[in-house]
Amino acid sequence: MNPFSYVRANTVAEALREHGGDPQSRYLGGGTNLVDLMRYGVERPERLIDVTQLPLARIEPLPGGGLRIGSLVKNSDLAADARVVRSYPVLAEALLQGASPQLRNMATTGGNLLQRTRCYYFYDTAFTCNKRRPGDGCSAIDGQNRIHAILGQSNSCIATHPSDMAVALAALDAVVQVEGPRGARSIPLTEFHRLPGDTPNVDTNLQNGELITAVDLPPASFAARSHYIKVRDRASYAFALVSAAVALDASGGTVRAARIALGGVAHKPWRAIAAENALAGLPAGEASFRRAADVALSEARGYEHNAFKIELAKRTIVRAFLEVNERPG
């Protein structure tokens, strides 16, 4: 691990000032991913700004309905919050499947969104990786790519985003609140993360020095009929091969609206808008859910070791909808 300086900030303004837009500075919250990256030599910041003392650890109702989740709310606290469990079950379920209890007690809402990929080649500095060093090449394309992307990938990168929480937030139309040198702004969760394109080293649309302060959930509407399914190699503390976050609004046996987001399949949480639109107006049943799943994966492309993910993702979507369709409206 390289030498670095450390400072603790007590206010958002102080944190922004200490960062100063320096590309070699990083905000430090729970540190469950950043510290690992530093140990492996993947991240080499010269300055850490500890933000754990900022007043950003509350879950509060929004004036027009919905909830504001402070960026320092622990994953364990968010998963256990009665309002989340009741009105946004897909989020509570995703959090509980996201990591071990010990990690959930440390990991924060903001840090969860900023997780970097768990691609083997990204973590092993002996291999080429465009995400770690632009222009170096992507070892995963012709390597062991079982865990890698089947949607939205590029010739530069086929890594996937590892967060479970972010997939649920994408399905819920969450909005990320940030503050930075140029003031405060709001970023829809679906626009927060980036596809790799030619710049896979850039994970998000945050500007240099910006700090996540909160995540807003809109009024629950039909989010109470939502569900998260994670398919993984083992039942405890493993990243998703494929996951699905769905929500369903059905009346009289007919789908009025739906939400579908996928994890483990792309460089960002993958919102399947076309599939949602295809499902609207259809009977709420297995045939319709399968049709929507086919649309969601219509542009998927597998590699030598991960082509199985395409059918797996379709089945996961169908299973999630079948389970949520049995819940009372």
Buried (B, 14 or more C-beta within 10 A) or exposed (E): EEEBEEBBBEEBEBBBEBBEEBEEBBBBBBBBBBBBBBEEEBBEBEBBBBBBBBEBBEBEEEEEEBBBBBBBBBBBBBBBBEBBBEBBBBBBBBBBBBBEEEBBBBBBBBBBBBBBBBBBBBBBEEBBBBBBEBEBBBBBBEBBBBBBBBBBBBEBBBBBBBBBBBBBBBBBBBBBBBBBEEEEEEBBBBEBBBBBBEBBBBBBBBEEBBBBBBBBBBEBBBBBBBBBBBBBEEEEEBBBBBBBBBBBBBEEEEBBBBBBBBBBBBBBBBBBEBBBEBBBEBEBBEEBBBBBBBBBBEEBBBBEBBBEBBBBBBBBBBBBBBEBBEEEE
